[in-house]
Amino acid sequence: MRCRTFAWLMAFLLVVSGLAAAQQQYGTITGTVSDEQGGVLPGATVSISSSALIGGTQTVVAGASGAYTFRNLLPGSYDLQFEMSGFSTLRREEIIVSVARVTNVNAELRVGAVAETITVTGESPVVDVRQNITSTNIDADIYEAIPTARNPWTMAGLVPGMITGQLDVGGNRGMQQYSLEVNGSADSQKSFSIDGLKVNWPGGSGGFTMQYYDFGMYEEYNFQTSAMTAESGVAGVYMNMVTKSGGNDLSGTQSAYFANDSMQGENVDETQAALGGNPIINTYDLQGTLGGPIVQDKAWFFGAGRWWRLDQFLPGTEGLGEGGGPTIDDNRITNAMGKATFQVSDRDKMFVMLNKNWKYRYHRDRTPGDFVGIEATSFQKQPAQNFVASWDRLVGTSALLNVRFGRMWGETPYFYQEGIDRDDTRSIPIHDTVTGTFLRSAPNETFNPNHRNQFNASLSYFLDQASAAHDLKLGVSYSTIGYANRVTRIFDTLLEATDGVSDQAILYDTPTVSNDLMSDWSFFIQDA
C-alpha cells in the first residue's frame, strides 16, 4: 500500500511541476485564431513550412476554441499561413523555434477577399508565456559568432547563474570536462542528453559524459537550470545537444583553427615565470560538415568530422620531462558523426544517428604528486560511441507518439607508458611526500568498459474544447547502465619517500575487479 501511495504521489508531483514542451529535442508552435472582434474561428486552416521541416508543408485545423498546435519542430525559422473562408489570408514569417520552448503565435484575421494576403515578417515572440522553465538556448548562429572555445562546457559558461569549475582560455580546457553548478546544486546533479536521450557516463559521480563532441554537429544547445521539464529528471544542470539534420539543399561547412606559444601575450616577470605554468605549446582544430537530400522531402543526410590537438606543459614539472624540460600534456581527439532522417509516410518520421569519438591523452597526470615525471603519467586511450534512433507517428488528428532508443558504449582505460617493464622492481612507482614528486611509473593501470542503454516513449494529445485547450502528455523512460573496472599495480606496491629516501611501502592486492549494473524506470503525466 505504501509503495502504491508513493507512486501516485510522485505522479502528482510531476503533473504539477510545470508545463513541458513536446520533446527535449524539439520545440512547439501554438496559438489561437480569432477575428478582429476577438471571436475565435474554429475550422480555420493553419499551415507551416520551413527548410527544417522534412516532408514539406504541414496543415492543421483550429479546434473548437480556435486553438492550434504544431509539435516536434526542429529548431529553426518557420512560416505560418492562416486561412478561413470569408477572411483575408494571413502569413507570419520567420518565426523562430527553439528546443524545449513553446512559441505562442496568435492570429487575427480580417474580413475580406480570400485572394487578399497580409504578410507579417520577423515578429517572432522572444518570451515563452506557456512555460515556467528557466532555460537558455544557444543556436549555431550565436556559438559561431562568439569568440569562445569550441566545446559544450564553454557554452554552459554563457548561461546566467552558471558556475563552471574551469575557465577556458584559448581552448586550453577543451580536452577535459569540468564541473557545472547552478542554484547550489552539486556537480553530480547534472545531466547530458543528445537529441533528448541521456548520455551520462556510468563511472565516477555520474556527472560527466564519456564523449568529447564535434562542435559543428549541433544545431542548438538547450540548458535548463530550474523548473525543468518532466523528461529532464535532474535537480541541477540539464544540457541537451540537438544534432543537425541536413535538408533539401546540399550544403556544408569547413573550418580550421591554429594557435601556438608565439601567439600568446605575456605579462609576467622572470620571478613569476620561474614558478611554472601550463601554457599552450600548439593547438589545431579542423572541422567539416556536409548535409543534403537523399530524396527531396523524403530522406536527408548529415555528416560531420573533427580532428583537434592540444599540447601544453604540466605546471611545475621543469626538469621532469624529456631532455630535462617540463612534462608535456599532449592530446588528440577525432570525431565522426552521421545522421539520416526519413519521412516514412504522411504520419511517420524517423531518424538514426551514430557518433564515434576517439580520445588520446598521451601523458595524463593521475598521481597524488604535485610534480610528475613523464614516465609516471598515464596513456589514456578512450574510444566511445553513441547511437540514437527515434520514431514519430501522428495518431489520428490530435495525438503524437514518440519512441526513441539510444546506446552509449566504450572504454576509459589508463595504461602505463610505453617502455615501463611491469616485471622490473625498478618500475615500482615512488612518491616523495616532501618534494611532491611522483616518479618511475603511473600509480596503476585500469581498464573499465561501460555502457548505457536508454529507452524513452511519450504520447501527446491536444484536446481543444470550446472552454479551453489542453495539451496532455504522458511518458515513460527506462535505462540500464553498466560499469566494470579492473585495476592492476606493479608488484602491488607504491613506495613513499622522504626527501629522496624511501621509508615505507604501501601494499595492495591486485588485480581488483568490480562490475556495477543498474536499471531504473520513471513515468510522468502532465497537462499544459
N, C-alpha and C positions, 0 to 999 in steps of 0.2 A: 504493500500500500504506500509506504514512504517513497519508494522508487517511482511509482506512478505519479504521486503528487509532485515530486521533484521535477519529473519530465514535463508535466503540464505547466508548472511554474516557469521553467526555462523557456518553454514555447511562448508563454505570455510575455515574458521579458523581451524576447526577440521581436514580438509583434509591436510592442510599444517603444522599442529602442530607437526608431527613426525611420524615415522614408528611404527607399533604396531605388537606385536606377535599375534598368533592365538586366544588365550584366556588368561584371567588373571590366570586361574588355570593351564594352560598348557604351554609347550614350543614347539619350531618348529625346525626341521632339514631341511635345504635346501642346494642346491648346483648345480653344473654343471658337466656333464660327458663329457670328451674330450679324444682325443688320444694323443700320445706323441708329435705330432707337434702342438697341441693346437686346432685342428679342433674339433668342437662339434660333439657329437654322438647321434642324435635323435633316439629314438627307443630302447635305452639301458634300460635294466631291473634293477630296484633298489629295493632291499628287505630289510626290517627292522625287527629285532627281539629283544626281551627283556623280562625279568621276570616281568617288569612293564606293559607289553602290553597284555591286555586281548584279546582273540580271536586268538592268535598265530601270525605267521609271516604275515606282510603286504607287498604288492608289488605294485609299480607304474612304469610307463614307461616314460622315459625322453621325453620332448616335442621338438618342432622344434628348439629351441636354445640350446638343451641339458640340460635344467634345469629340476629339480625335486623338490618336497617338500613333507614333512610329517608334518601334523598339529596335534594339540590336543594330544600331547605326555605328559604323566605324567612325573614328574621329576624322573630321574634315569639314569642307564647306558644302552646304546643301541649298537647293532652291525648292520653294514650295509654291504650289498653284491651287487657288481656291475657286471653285465654280459652283453656281447654282442657277437654275432656270429663272429668268426674270431679273438677274443681278449681273453687274459687271464682273468680269474675271479679275482676281487679284493675284499678283505674283510677289512673293517675298524672296529675294535673292541673297546669297552669301550669308546664310545662317550658319554660324559656327557651332559644331557639335564636339564636345569633349568627353573623355572617358568618365564614366560613373557620375555624369551630371544630367539633369533634366532641363532641357531648354524649352521655355514656355513661349509659344508664338500664337497669339490670338489674332483672329482676322475679322475685320468689319467690312462687310460687302455693301456696296451702294446699289440702289435700284437703278437699272439702266439696261442698255442693249447688251445682249450676250456677247456680241462681237467686240465690245469695248474691254480693253485690258489695262489695268492700273498696275505699274511695277514699282516696288519699293526695294532699294538696294542698300545693303550694308547696315541695316538696323537689327543687328544680332544682339539679343539680351546678354548682358555680362554678369547678371546675378541670377543664381538658381533659387527661385522662390518656392520650389516644391520640396526641397530637402534641407535638413539642418546639418549636413555633413560639413566638417571643416576639412577642405581638401585644396590642393594646389595642382594644376595641370601645366605641364611644360611640354609643348609640342616641338616638332622639328625646326620650325622657323625660329623659335626662341633659343633652343640649345645650340643651334648652329651660329647664331648671331652673337651670343655672349662669349667673351674671351675667357673661357674656363677650361680646366682639364676635361678630357673626354671619357668620363666614367659616371655611372649612376650615382655614386656616393657624393660626387661633387654636385650633381643636380639636387640632391637632398639638402645640401647646404644652402640652396636658394629658397627653401621653404620657410616661411615665417615661423619663428619659435623653435626651429630645429637646432639641436646641439650635436655637432659632429665631433668624433673623437680625434680627428686629424684635420689639418689644413693642407690641402693640396696646392703646392706652389709649382707651376710649370709642369705638372704631370708627375711629380716625384712620389705620389702616393697611389698611382693608378694600378700598380701591380699587387696591391694588398687591400683588403676590405677593412673597414673600421666601424666603430660604434655609431649608432644613430639613436638619439633620445629626444623625447618631447613630453611636455606636461608632467615631468617627474617619472616617466616610465623607465623601466630597466632596459638595458641594451638587448637582453634576451627576449623582450616582448615585441620584437619587430618581425614583420612577415614580408616575404618577397613573392611576387607572382609574375608569371609570363603568360599573357593572354588569359588572365583570370585564374590560372592554376598555380597552386603554391609550389615553390621550388626551394624551400629552406633545407639547408644541409642537416642531415640527421646527427652529425657529430657535435661535440662541444656543447655550448649552451643552446644550440639550435637557432641562434640569431644571425646566421650567415647563410650564404648560398655557395654552392660548390663551383659555380662557373664565374668567369670574368667575361664581360659581354662586349660585343661589337656595337659601338656607339651608333653606327649608321643603320642598324636593322630595325630601329624602333620608330614608330610614328608618334608616340606620345608617352610621357611618364605621368602617372597619377599617384600623388601622395595624399593619404588620408591620415589625419592626426587626432581627430576626436569625432564622436558621434558617427562612427563608421557604419557602412552598410553591413547587413547581417552576414553576407558572404565573406567579409574580411576575417572575422573570427580572431581578432587580436586586440589587445588593450594599448599597445604602443604605436609604433610607426608602421603603416601599411604602404608598401610601394608596389605598384603594378606597372609592368612594362608591356606595352602593346606593340606587336610587330607590324611592319608594313605588309601590304598585300599585293602590290602590283596594280594593274589597271588595264584599260582598253588601249592605252598608248604605251609604246615601248620607251622606256626612259631609264636613266642610270646616273650615278654619281661616282666621282673619283676624287680622292684627297690624299695629300702627303704632307707630313709634318716632320720637322727635324730641329733639334737643338743640341748644343754641346757646351762644354765648360767655357769656351771662348765667347759665348753669347750671354754669359751671366755677369751681372754687375756685382761689385763687392764694396762694402762699406765697413770692413773690419780691419783692425790693425794687426801687426805681426803677433802681438801677445794673444789676441783673441783667436787668430788663425792657428796658433800652435796648440790650442785646446782641441782642435779637430772638429769635423763636421761631416755631413754626408752630401756633398754637392753632386749634382748630376754630371756624369762624365759625358754621356751622349744618350739621346733618345730618338727613336724613329717610330713613326706611326703611318702605315699605309693602309688605305681602306677603299673599297669599291662596292657598289650595288648595281643591280640590274633587275628590272621588273617589266612586265608587259602581258599581253594576251597570249593564251594558247588558242582559245576560241573566243571571239568577241562576245562579251556579256554572258559567257558560259564558263570559261575557265581562265584563271590568271595564274601567273607565277611570279615569285620574287626570290632573289638570292643576294647574299651579302658575304663578304670576306674581309678579314682584317689580320694584319701581322704587325705587332709592335714590340719594341725593345726598349728597355730602360737599364742603364748601367750607372751605378753610383757607389761611393765608398761607404763602408760601415764606419760610424763615428768612433773615434778613439782607438783605431786599430793601426796606427802608424807603426811600421816595423814588423807587423804580424802577417802581412800579405806576401805575394810573390815579389822577389827581388828586393825585399826589405821595405816595400811600400805598404800602404794600407790595404786591408782586406776589401775585395770588391764584392758588391751585391749585384749580380748580373741576371737579368730576367728576359724571357721571351714568352710571348703568348700568340697563338694562332687561333682564329675563329673561322668557321664555315657554317653558313645557315641557308636553308632552303625552305620555301613555303609554297603550297599550291592551294588555290581557292576555287570551289566549284559551285555553280548554280545548277543543282542536280535536276530540279523541276521548279515549277512556279511556286511550290510550297517548301522546297527543301534546299538548304545551303550547307556546305561543309568546307572545312579546310584541314590540312595536315601540315605540321611544321617540325623540322628537325634542326637542332642547333648543336654543333660539336665544338669543343674547346680543348686546346692542348696548352697547358702551362708548364714552363720550365723555369725553375728558380735554382740556379746552379750553385749558389753559395748562401744558403739561408742560415741565419743565426738563430738556433733554438736552444742555446746554452743559458745556464744561470749566471755566466760570467759577463762582466761589463766589456771586456776586450777579448775578442775571439780570434784565434788563428785561423788561417784559411783552411787548414786541414781539419779543423773542428767544426766547420759548417756542414750543413746537410744539403744533399741534392734532392730537390723536390721535383718529381715528375708526375704531373696531375692531369690525366685525361678525364673528360666529363662530357656527358651527352644529355640532352633534354628533348623529349618528344611530346607533341601535343596534337590531339585530334578532336575536332569539335563538329557537332551536327545541330542545325536549327531546323525546326519544322513548324510551319503555320498550321494550327489545328482549328478548323472552322474559319470564322472571320474575326475572332476576338481572342484567341489563345495562341501562345507561342511556347513551344517545348525546346529546351536546350539541353544537350547531353555532351559532356566532354570528358576525355581521359588524357592523363599525362603521366609520363615516366621520366625520372631523372636518375642516372646511374653513373658511377665512375669510381675513382680511387683518389686518395690523398696521401701517398706514401712519402716517406723521408728516408733516403739512403745515405750510407757512408760515402765519402768522397772516393773517387777512383784512386787506386793505389794504396788504400788502407787495407792492411793484412789482418783479417779477423783472427788469425791463428798466431799472431805475434804479440807477446805481452807488452812490447813497446808501443802498441797501438791502444792500450788501455787509456781512456781519457783522464786528464788531470785538471783539477780546478784549484787555482791558487786563491784562497779566501782573503789574502792580504792585497795582492796586486790586482785581483779581479780578473785575471786572465784564465782562458779555457783553451787547452792545447791538446795535441795529438790526434783526437778524433771526436766526432759528434757524440753526444750523451747516449744515443741509442739509435736503432733503426726500426721504423714502423711501416706496416702495410695495413691499410684499412679500406677495403671495398665497402661501398654503401649504396643505397638506393631509396627512392621514394616513388610509390605509385599513388596517383590521385584520381578520384572519380567524383565528378560533380554533375548534378541534374537539377533542373528547375522548370517550373511551369508557371507562366504569367498569363493572367486572364483580365482583359479590360471589360469592365461592366459599366455600361452607360445607361443610367436611368434618368427620368425627367427631373428628379430632385437633385441628383448628384452623380458624378462619375467615380468609379473605384478602379484602381489598378491592383488587383490581387496577385500575390506571388507566393509560391511555396517551393522549397528546395531541400535537397539532401546532399551530403558530402561524406565520402568515405576514403580513407587513406591507409596505406601500410608503409612503414619505413623500417629499414634495416641498416645496422651499422656494426661491422666486425673490425676488430683491431688486434694485431699481432705485434708484440714488442720483443726485440732481442737486444742484448748488450754484449760487448766484447769481454769475454771471461766473466760476465755477470758482475763487473766491478767498475766503480768510479773512485779514483784516487783524489784525495784532498790534500793540499799542501799549504804551508805557512811560509810565505816569502821564499818560495822556491824549494822548500824541503818538505817532502811527502811525510805526513804524520798520521794519516788514518785512511782506511779504505771502507767504502760503503758497498756492501754485497747485496746482490739481487738474485732472484730465482727466475730465470728466463729460459725459454720464451713464455710470455704470458699472453693468453688468448681470451678475448671476450667477444660475445656475439649478442647484440641487443636487437630485439624485434618488438615493434609496437604497431597497433592499429587503432584507429578511432573513427567515429562517425558523428555527424551532427545533422540537425534539420532546423528549418525555420519556416514561418508563415507570416506574411505582413500585408498590410493594406495601405496603399498610397493614394 
